Amino acid sequence: MLALLPSLRRYSRSLTRSDADGEDLLQDCVEKVLTRRSQWHGLNLRGWVLTIMTNLYRNGLRQQGNRSFVDIDDNSHLSATETDNDPLQRSRLETALNSLGEDYRAVLMLVVVEGYSYQDVADMLDIPIGTVMSRLSRARRKMTSLLNEDNVVTLRRPR
């Protein structure tokens, strides 16, 4: 379980769009996994845990309804210094990720960042594999479009 924590933390933060809410989701997930560990009867512990996290997140959304988000740049009260080499690029990436719908962001994070196969993601999210592929394609197109909008120099030649 300890080895899964970094990927669980990344996924929870990508779902919630917030470090604090992501940590809460992570803690809730770990608690649920540990209390229900006797229910796991498979080979893919990571997939089972990510499925639990996804379901916890969805249930939380249903209970809360619409939530308002704090602007990511509203961190004036934090004393930590920025360690990223290119804060503008990080800001653009976060803005692009946050502009994706929840379903698209979840699929993108599970396939691209966490490295799951389409079938694993389909099983985790309880959707058809074709839906996984179309959501991933749309998420990639939207991310590319958003990240290329403000570039002074084009990254690729036009087709």
N, C-alpha and C positions, 0 to 999 in steps of 0.2 A: 504494500500500500504506500509506503514511503517513497518508493521509486516513481509512483504515479503522480505525486503531488505537483511537480513543476508543470506537467501538461494539464492537470486538472485546474491549476491556478490560471494558466493562460486561457483555457476554454471558459472558465467561469467569468473572467474579466471581459472576454469578448462577448459573452452573452449579455452581461449586465451593463456594459459600457462604463463601468465604474470600479475603481480599485476596492473601495469599501464594500459595495454591494457584492462584488466578486468574491471577496474574502468571506462574507456572510454565507453566500451560496456554497462556497467550498467547505466551510465548517458544517453546514447543514448536510451536505452530501456525505462527508466523511462520517458524521454521526450516524446517518441512516445506513451507510454501508457496514459500519462496524456492528450496529445493532441487528442487522439482518444478514450477516455473513453466512448464516446457516442456510439461507435460501439460494445461495449461488451454487449452481451445479454445472459448470461449464469450463471451457478452456480459456476464454477471453475475458479475464478479469477487468481489463482496461475498458473494453466495450460495455460491460455490464455497469461499471461505475459511471461512465460517461452517459449512458442511458438514464441512470438514476438522476444525474445532475441535470440533464435536459428536462426530464419530467418535473423535477423540483422547480426549475426555473419557470416552466409553463404554468405549473400550479400556482406559483407566486404571482405571476401576471394575472391569472384569472381572479385571484383574491384581491389584488390591488387595483385592478382596472388600469386606467391610463396613469402613467407616472410622468412627472416632470424631471428633466435632467438638468444638472448643474453644468454650466459651460466649462469645458475642459481647461480653458485658460484662466478660470477663476481659482487660482492657487496662490493668491497673494499671502494667505495666512500660513503657508508652508515655508519652512526654513531650508529645505533641501535644495541643493543646487542642481541644475540640469547637467547630466553627464553625457547626453547624446551629442554626437559630433555635429549633427545638422538638425537643430530644433524645428526649423521650418519644414523640413521633409517629414519629420515625425508628426508634426501638427497636420500636415496635409494627409498623411496616411491615416491618422486617427479620424479626421473629418470624413475621409472617403469611407472608412469602415463603418463609422456611425451613420452614414447616409444609407447604408444597405438595410433592407428589412431584416427582421430577426431570423426568418427562415433562411434567407440567402447568406447572412453572416454566419449562422451556425454551420451550414454546409461548407462554406469556404474555409472556416477555421478547422473543421474536422478533417477535410481532405488535404488542404494545402499546408496548414501548420502542423497538425497532429499526424498526418500521413496515413489516414485510414483509407481503405478501399471504398469504392462506391457502394458495394454490397454491405460492408460493415456499417457505413453511414445510413444506408436505407434501413437496416435492421434497428439501429440505435434510435433513429427518429421516427420509425414506424411509417415510412413512406415508400412508394415504389422506386426502384433504381433509376427509372427514366426521369422521375422528378428530381432526384439527386443530381443527375447529369445536367438537366436544364437549369436548375437553380445555380449550380456551379458555373455554368457557362454565362448566365446572365450576371452573376456576381463579378466574375472576372472582367466581362465587358464593361460593366459600370465602373469598377475600380480603375481599369485602364483609361477609360474616358475621363474620369474625375482627376486622375493623377497627371494626365497629359494636358489638361486644360490650361494650366498656368505655366507650363514649361516654356522657357525662352528658346531652347534648342530642342528640336524634335528628337525623340529617342530612337525612332525607327523611320525608315523610308516609307512614304505612303505607298499603298498597294495599288 
